[in-house]
Structures are given as structure tokens and as C-alpha cells.
Amino acid sequence: MKVFKILMIVSLIISCKETIKTNIKTSITEKESNRDSIVISFQKILDREKLKGSILVYDVHKKRYFSNDFNWAKTGKLPASTYKIPNSIIALELGIVDNDSTLLKWNGNPRRFKLWQQDLTFKKAFHYSCVPCYQEIARKIGVKRMQNYLAKLDYGDIKFDSTTIDNFWLQGNSKITQYEQINFLRRFYNTELPINKRTNSIMKKMMVINDNEVYKLSGKTGWSIVDEKSNGWFVGFVEQKDNVIFFATNVEPSPEFDMSLFPKSRKKITMEALKSLNYLDKK
């Protein structure tokens, strides 16, 4: 009788272990299947637009990254105008600009775009991505103070000196990955950066692109050209009622791409990717 009971217990233990193994295997398979479908979905968006690169999305609640190319997302690129986020933070911290309404005067010299050839508020300079405005700000910050703040902010691998203080985010060896972009934005959003709450609050208002009843979209685009090769960014976050989704898109045009579409393409493909994950729909 005792032998029979022992055999029954052993049998039950083995059966439970097999059930657990099966459940674990099923769970892993489902996750892999979901990830594969996302890879295909994101890649189809890029292929259709004749772009190559990576769309990286992080869901705070799920604590999970989604992407079509995780290796690309780990490769450092010039930050381009996404650097206007830390550049703005440092300018506010040092009092070089007082707030988002501070007027940045145009000196009358010709600028690349007509939109830049006017006096601009700090907020408009950010949204219009006014390179000359931010070059002047960078020069006012100076090498030492810029280096000190970037070390505090833990922002990418940024390299510059007195000769490149006003263009290092567009040229040279400075690099940041998509993962680093999201990590920085998460710390910024959660008020974890070593900066004043006032600065954080001003920046959050400045970065808003779209605020509607379903979501609030905040972010910044970027575009660098090195050796006639373009690289584009769109980084930011989507706030919902009960979740925050961070994203960092980095792409390059294929030879057959129509470059007149590049300014809008980075945001377009990111929004499509977010929509494919149901992040822009009513809950």
C-alpha cells in the first residue's frame, strides 16, 4: 500500500512538471510568434516607404521592446536635431534662455529656410528645428559647461571641442543609439534627470506635437547628412490614460527613395508602427 502511494505521488510530481514545461513552452512560443508578426509589420512599413533602418518601441506597462531590427537599434548614429532636447535642457538650466517664450532674435543673415529668417520664440525654434538658433545657444553654453552637463545627463557618446561646439550633433564622431535615446527620454519623463523641475516642466510642454482626447504625442525629429548619406530620426513618447509608450525611429533612404518625402517620412512610419500596435486607438 505504501509503495502504491509513493508511486502515485511520484507520478503526480512528474505530471505536474510536464504540465509546467508545456505551459512555459507555449508561453515562449506565443511571445516569439507575436514578436515575429511585429517584425514583419514594422519591416513592411519601411519596405513600402523604401527606407531601411529600425523602429524601436518600448511599452512601459509590458516592460517590453518591439522592433524590426534590434541590431540596428544598438548601433550609434549622429543625434542630429534630436540633440535639441538636451541642448534646450542645458540652455534652460544655465539661464541662457528663460522659458519657452524667450525671443531668439534673427541677425538678418541669410538662413537655409525662410521659416528661420525671423525672430523666433524658443518653442518655435525647437519645433522649426532652427539650426542657427541652436548653434548660437551651443556657443553660449561653451565646451566645458556642455561637457559637464552631458556627463550629468548621461546622454550618448558625444565628442566635441572648441572647433566643433556648434555642429557636433550634425557632423563628426558623436553617437547615440535608439536604446540610449529611449533610456534618456524615460529618465526625462520620470523626472529622474539631475535638473530643475521647472526645466523639466518647460521642456515637456515644448515637446508636445499633438494633444487630443486619445493620446498626447511628444518628440523631436532629426536629420544628418554625412558624405551625401542621409540619416533620420524621430524620437519621443505617447502618453495614454494608463500607459506611456516610448519610441526611437532611425532610418536611411534607399537609392530609389524620393528625398522630397524624407522630412515627413520619419514621423509617418513611426505613427503607422504605433498604430499597428493599437497605441493610438481609443481604449
MOQUIMO-V276949 format. One line per field, one symbol per residue. psi: psi as a letter, one per 40 degrees, with the letter a starting at -180 (. if undefined). burial: I if it has 16 or more other ideal C-beta (glycine too) atoms within 10 Angstrom, else O. A space follows every 10 residues. Layout:
# MOQUIMO-V276949
psi=???
burial=???
This chain:
# MOQUIMO-V276949
psi=dddddddddd dddddddddd dddddddddd dddddddddd ddddddddef iiahhhhhhd defhihiegd ddeehhihda eeeedddddd dddeedidae ehhhhheeih ididdegihi iddddddefh dddddddddd didddddddd ddefhaghhi adeedeeded iaeiiiiddd ddddddddde feigiidddd ddddddehdh haedihhiah iihihhfehi hiihiaihha deihhiihhh iiiideihee eddedddddd ddddddefee ih.
burial=OOOOOOOOOO OOOOOOOOOO OOOOOOOOOO OOOOOOOIOO IIIOIIOOIO IOIIIIIIOI OOOOIIIIIO OIIOOIIIII IIIIIIIIII IIIIOIIOOI OOOIOOOOOO IOOOOIOOOI IIIIIIIOII IIIIIIIIOO IOIOOIIOII OOIOIIOIOI OOOIIIOIII OIOIOIIIII IIIIIOOIIO OOIOIOOOII OIIIOIIOOO OOOOIIIIII IIIIOOOOOO IIIIIIIIII OOOIIIIIII IOIOOOIOOO OIOOIIIOII IIIIOIOOII OOO
